[in-house]
Amino acid sequence: MENVGVAIKIRPITVCGVKYTQGTFIGHGAFGTVWKANGSDKTEAVFKHQKVQEGNTKLKIMQEYEIHRDLTALDKSGQIIKMLGMSVNSKGITLVLELAEKTLHSVLSDLTPAETQKYFRALIFGVEFLHEQMIAHCDLSLKNLLILDEGTLKIADFGNAKRLASKEQEMMSADCRGNPQYCAPELFEDGQMVKVLPLDTWSCGIVLLQLAQRSDRSWTQATPHNREYQRWSSGRTSNSDFWAGTDKCIMCKFYSLNSMRKAAYFHFTALVKKILCHDPTKRATIAQIKHDQFFKVDVRAAIKRSGAATRSSAKVSRY
Ligand SMILES: Nc1ncnc2c1ncn2[C@@H]1O[C@H](COP(=O)(O)OP(=O)(O)OP(=O)(O)O)[C@@H](O)[C@H]1O
């Protein structure tokens, strides 16, 4: 799959008077390739080129385009990657998008506790915006959360997004599955109808867990057959082994330090448990997450305050 994009030639696309030409290969997903696009006005953008094929019909790509275009028009706070335009030709459909420097996945190993909180907050505000517009993303993951060079988090990839008629709307579980690692447990029950919005909330919980662990190796899938997940959902995971095998967890490093850090740690673990709740009817909602202590506690200030005691450690003082 290394050279998957090399042979694809995309014709220049003009959007709002700017002519974009194909640049270097960035990456690929299940159905398409992503390229840098160089604008005639010296700006840069992205071409996301998708072939129409089984599992990726023209209708599906057009739905992605329309949802993403409509959200772009409404997004006054810059919480999603901008959809700039689209071109249809015999070889497929090319979306023209705002360029991001990195994915959240690519910066994971360098995150500080304060950045963990900052990116999680941005994610929750972004998902709140989507849900207000009656859109469920259904594929939130570290790779679909992009970072602009000034450190702004933006939500991308609306290929699996759903337009909802009501906030209570249910759909077949099979229609809502994105990356299995981020899928809520109810999605693994075949033939089930599921409420759609709590699926996004669950994915946000997995992202939070991974940000804090600075790793994407928590359980692989929240299935009844996965022993790690079974232990979690049956409440047999105590606080001390909450992070089984994750001695790198940055929030855990708070624990033995001052009382503010201790509070931040407890708020954090409590929130993860409220979001990654097996029963979707008891799972924390986006509104509840926003009012949670972990949102209010100032992680940056907590670390700064205890910094005097720990200043000898460059690692700790880097918040
Ligand atoms: N706007 C963008 N700016 C910069 N890089 C991007 C942008 N959009 C996507 N990418 C990069 O291209 C890669 C492929 O993106 P794409 O959306 O096609 O697939 P994916 O999200 O990785 O997988 P899938 O579509 O199968 O869920 C992403 O992992 C990301 O690194």
The ligand as a Gaussian input file, in Angstrom:
#p B3LYP/6-31G(d) Opt

LIG

0 1
 N       -7.292000      18.225000       5.225000
 C       -6.227000      17.467000       5.434000
 N       -5.021000      18.027000       5.682000
 C       -3.933000      17.260000       5.884000
 N       -3.933000      15.910000       5.880000
 C       -5.109000      15.293000       5.658000
 C       -6.312000      16.027000       5.428000
 N       -7.319000      15.137000       5.255000
 C       -6.778000      13.913000       5.372000
 N       -5.442000      13.998000       5.607000
 C       -4.496000      12.900000       5.794000
 O       -4.711000      11.900000       4.813000
 C       -4.937000      10.635000       5.449000
 C       -6.037000       9.895000       4.695000
 O       -7.251000      10.574000       4.925000
 P       -8.664000       9.944000       4.608000
 O       -9.690000      10.847000       5.160000
 O       -8.754000       9.584000       3.164000
 O       -8.598000       8.549000       5.291000
 P       -8.569000       8.065000       6.825000
 O       -9.361000       8.965000       7.683000
 O       -7.151000       7.804000       7.239000
 O       -9.264000       6.656000       6.646000
 P      -10.737000       6.303000       6.195000
 O      -11.195000       7.273000       5.159000
 O      -10.545000       4.943000       5.651000
 O      -11.554000       6.371000       7.442000
 C       -5.329000      10.952000       6.896000
 O       -4.897000       9.975000       7.778000
 C       -4.632000      12.282000       7.145000
 O       -3.351000      12.009000       7.665000

